[in-house]
């Protein structure tokens, strides 16, 4: 997972660098001073990529090395079962519908509709997460 963490580190450095350049350039080139929205958005982008990159690095230290992380790995080293992937599920559709309903509720500032959307989101997230959960196994 070193490559993924490195990718997020590059984006983080770029976002922080561009935030500084953007802040300086808008401060010098405009009469209004530093433009706060773009500067804050770039700083938050850098912070988010710092969080994600740190998490990936943290998890990467605790799991065994993957073939992707080995410079001398062969294609056949990555063969085998990769995990379980659902063949078909309706939960993502419900999740998207509830998220869209929440967006409409926010756009029109309808709090009652937002409450229904949040309840629907919680139900569909739970359904998606526990779709194949069969309970504790008793051997």
C-alpha positions as CSV (number, residue, x, y, z in Angstrom):
1,X,0.0,0.0,0.0
2,X,3.1,2.2,-0.2
3,X,2.2,3.3,-3.7
4,X,-1.3,4.4,-2.7
5,X,0.0,6.4,0.3
6,X,2.7,8.0,-1.9
7,X,0.0,9.1,-4.4
8,X,-2.0,10.8,-1.6
9,X,1.2,12.4,-0.3
10,X,1.9,13.9,-3.8
11,X,-1.6,15.3,-4.0
12,X,-1.4,16.7,-0.5
13,X,1.9,18.5,-1.2
14,X,0.4,19.8,-4.5
15,X,-2.8,21.0,-2.8
16,X,-0.9,22.8,0.0
17,X,1.6,24.4,-2.5
18,X,-1.2,25.6,-4.7
19,X,-3.1,27.0,-1.7
20,X,-0.1,29.1,-0.8
21,X,0.4,30.2,-4.4
22,X,-3.3,30.9,-4.8
23,X,-3.5,32.9,-1.6
24,X,-0.4,35.0,-2.5
25,X,-1.5,35.5,-6.1
26,X,-5.1,36.6,-5.2
27,X,-3.7,38.9,-2.5
28,X,-1.3,40.6,-4.9
29,X,-3.4,40.7,-8.1
30,X,-6.8,41.8,-6.7
31,X,-7.9,44.8,-4.8
32,X,-10.0,42.7,-2.4
33,X,-7.1,40.8,-0.8
34,X,-6.8,37.1,-0.4
35,X,-9.8,35.2,-1.8
36,X,-10.8,33.1,1.2
37,X,-13.1,30.4,-0.4
38,X,-10.6,28.9,-2.9
39,X,-7.8,29.1,-0.4
40,X,-9.7,27.3,2.3
41,X,-10.9,24.7,-0.2
42,X,-7.4,24.0,-1.3
43,X,-6.2,23.8,2.3
44,X,-9.1,21.4,3.2
45,X,-8.2,19.3,0.1
46,X,-4.6,19.0,1.3
47,X,-5.9,18.1,4.8
48,X,-8.2,15.4,3.5
49,X,-5.5,13.8,1.4
50,X,-3.3,13.9,4.5
51,X,-5.9,12.0,6.5
52,X,-6.5,9.4,3.8
53,X,-2.8,8.9,3.0
54,X,-2.0,8.6,6.8
55,X,-4.8,6.0,7.1
56,X,-3.6,4.0,4.2
57,X,0.0,4.1,5.5
58,X,-1.3,3.0,9.0
59,X,-3.2,0.1,7.6
60,X,-0.4,-0.8,5.2
61,X,2.0,-1.4,8.1
62,X,-0.4,-3.9,9.7
63,X,-1.2,-6.1,6.7
64,X,1.2,-8.4,4.9
65,X,2.9,-7.0,1.8
66,X,0.9,-7.4,-1.4
67,X,2.4,-8.4,-4.8
68,X,1.8,-4.8,-5.9
69,X,4.2,-3.5,-3.3
70,X,7.0,-5.9,-4.4
71,X,9.2,-4.6,-7.2
72,X,10.2,-8.1,-8.2
73,X,6.8,-9.7,-8.1
74,X,5.4,-11.7,-11.0
75,X,1.9,-11.5,-12.4
76,X,1.2,-15.0,-11.1
77,X,1.9,-13.8,-7.5
78,X,-1.4,-11.9,-7.6
79,X,-3.4,-14.9,-8.7
80,X,-6.1,-16.4,-6.5
81,X,-9.3,-15.3,-4.8
82,X,-9.5,-11.6,-4.2
83,X,-12.6,-11.6,-2.0
84,X,-16.4,-11.7,-2.2
85,X,-18.2,-9.3,-4.5
86,X,-22.0,-9.2,-4.6
87,X,-23.5,-10.3,-7.9
88,X,-26.4,-7.9,-7.6
89,X,-27.9,-5.8,-4.9
90,X,-30.7,-3.2,-4.8
91,X,-29.3,-1.4,-1.7
92,X,-27.1,1.0,-3.7
93,X,-30.1,2.1,-5.6
94,X,-32.0,2.9,-2.4
95,X,-28.9,4.6,-1.0
96,X,-28.6,6.8,-4.1
97,X,-32.3,7.6,-4.0
98,X,-32.2,8.6,-0.3
99,X,-29.1,10.7,-0.9
100,X,-30.9,12.5,-3.8
101,X,-33.9,13.0,-1.6
102,X,-31.6,14.6,1.0
103,X,-30.1,16.8,-1.6
104,X,-33.5,18.0,-2.8
105,X,-34.6,18.5,0.9
106,X,-31.5,20.7,1.5
107,X,-32.0,22.6,-1.8
108,X,-35.5,23.5,-0.9
109,X,-34.8,23.7,2.9
110,X,-37.5,21.2,3.8
111,X,-36.5,19.9,7.2
112,X,-39.2,17.3,7.4
113,X,-38.1,15.8,4.1
114,X,-34.5,15.9,5.2
115,X,-35.5,13.9,8.3
116,X,-37.1,11.2,6.1
117,X,-34.0,11.2,3.9
118,X,-31.7,10.7,6.8
119,X,-33.8,7.9,8.2
120,X,-33.8,6.3,4.7
121,X,-30.1,6.7,4.4
122,X,-29.5,5.0,7.8
123,X,-31.8,2.1,6.8
124,X,-30.2,1.6,3.4
125,X,-26.6,1.9,4.7
126,X,-27.5,-0.7,7.3
127,X,-29.0,-2.9,4.6
128,X,-26.0,-2.6,2.4
129,X,-23.5,-3.3,5.2
130,X,-25.4,-6.3,6.6
131,X,-26.7,-7.7,3.3
132,X,-24.8,-10.9,3.6
133,X,-24.4,-11.0,7.4
134,X,-25.6,-14.3,8.8
135,X,-25.0,-13.7,12.5
136,X,-22.3,-15.2,14.7
137,X,-21.3,-18.7,13.7
138,X,-21.7,-21.3,16.4
139,X,-19.3,-24.2,15.7
